[in-house]
Amino acid sequence: GLIELLGGLAILVGFQTRIVAWVLAIFTIATGLVAHTGWADQMQMIQFLKNLAITGGFLLLASSGAGAYSIDAKRG
């Protein structure tokens, strides 16, 4: 739970965005592979694909970095 809470807050304010986005992407894929593997059930497949979509967003954020109003931008 702490990974989700602290990672979400770090993403929100833009602190160490690239690193946190990679950590959350790995965490989200791992969660999907552990909790939503019953793909014969349509609801489980939907939940897995949701996790996959969120991971794509994290990877996009990891590649592009934080915006102009982030803590990362103000520090560097």
C-alpha positions as CSV (number, residue, x, y, z in Angstrom):
1,G,0.0,0.0,0.0
2,L,2.9,2.4,0.7
3,I,4.2,2.0,-2.8
4,E,0.8,3.1,-4.2
5,L,0.4,6.0,-1.7
6,L,3.8,7.5,-1.8
7,G,4.3,6.8,-5.5
8,G,1.0,8.5,-6.3
9,L,2.0,11.5,-4.2
10,A,5.4,11.7,-5.8
11,I,3.8,11.6,-9.3
12,L,1.3,14.2,-8.2
13,V,3.9,16.8,-7.1
14,G,6.5,15.7,-9.7
15,F,9.2,14.4,-7.4
16,Q,11.6,11.9,-9.0
17,T,9.0,11.3,-11.6
18,R,10.9,9.1,-13.9
19,I,12.1,6.7,-11.2
20,V,8.7,6.6,-9.5
21,A,6.9,6.0,-12.8
22,W,9.2,2.9,-13.5
23,V,8.5,1.5,-10.0
24,L,4.8,2.0,-10.3
25,A,4.8,0.5,-13.8
26,I,6.5,-2.7,-12.6
27,F,4.3,-2.8,-9.5
28,T,1.1,-2.5,-11.7
29,I,2.2,-5.2,-14.1
30,A,3.1,-7.5,-11.2
31,T,-0.2,-6.9,-9.5
32,G,-2.1,-7.7,-12.8
33,L,-0.1,-10.9,-13.2
34,V,-0.7,-12.0,-9.7
35,A,-4.3,-11.0,-9.1
36,H,-6.0,-11.0,-12.5
37,T,-4.8,-14.2,-14.3
38,G,-8.2,-15.9,-14.6
39,W,-8.6,-14.7,-18.1
40,A,-11.4,-17.1,-18.9
41,D,-13.6,-14.8,-16.7
42,Q,-14.3,-11.7,-18.7
43,M,-14.2,-9.4,-15.6
44,Q,-10.7,-10.6,-14.7
45,M,-9.6,-9.9,-18.3
46,I,-11.0,-6.4,-18.1
47,Q,-9.1,-5.8,-14.8
48,F,-5.9,-7.1,-16.3
49,L,-6.3,-4.9,-19.4
50,K,-7.0,-1.9,-17.1
51,N,-3.7,-2.6,-15.3
52,L,-1.9,-2.9,-18.7
53,A,-3.3,0.5,-19.7
54,I,-2.2,2.1,-16.5
55,T,1.2,0.7,-17.0
56,G,1.3,2.3,-20.4
57,G,0.6,5.6,-18.9
58,F,3.4,5.2,-16.3
59,L,5.8,4.2,-19.1
60,L,4.9,7.3,-21.1
61,L,5.4,9.4,-18.0
62,A,8.8,7.7,-17.4
63,S,9.9,8.5,-20.9
64,S,8.7,12.1,-21.0
65,G,9.3,13.2,-17.4
66,A,7.5,15.7,-15.3
67,G,6.0,18.9,-16.5
68,A,7.1,22.5,-16.0
69,Y,5.3,22.9,-12.7
70,S,6.9,19.9,-11.0
71,I,9.4,19.7,-8.2
72,D,11.9,18.1,-10.7
73,A,11.7,21.1,-13.0
74,K,12.2,23.6,-10.2
75,R,15.3,21.7,-8.9
76,G,17.0,21.3,-12.2
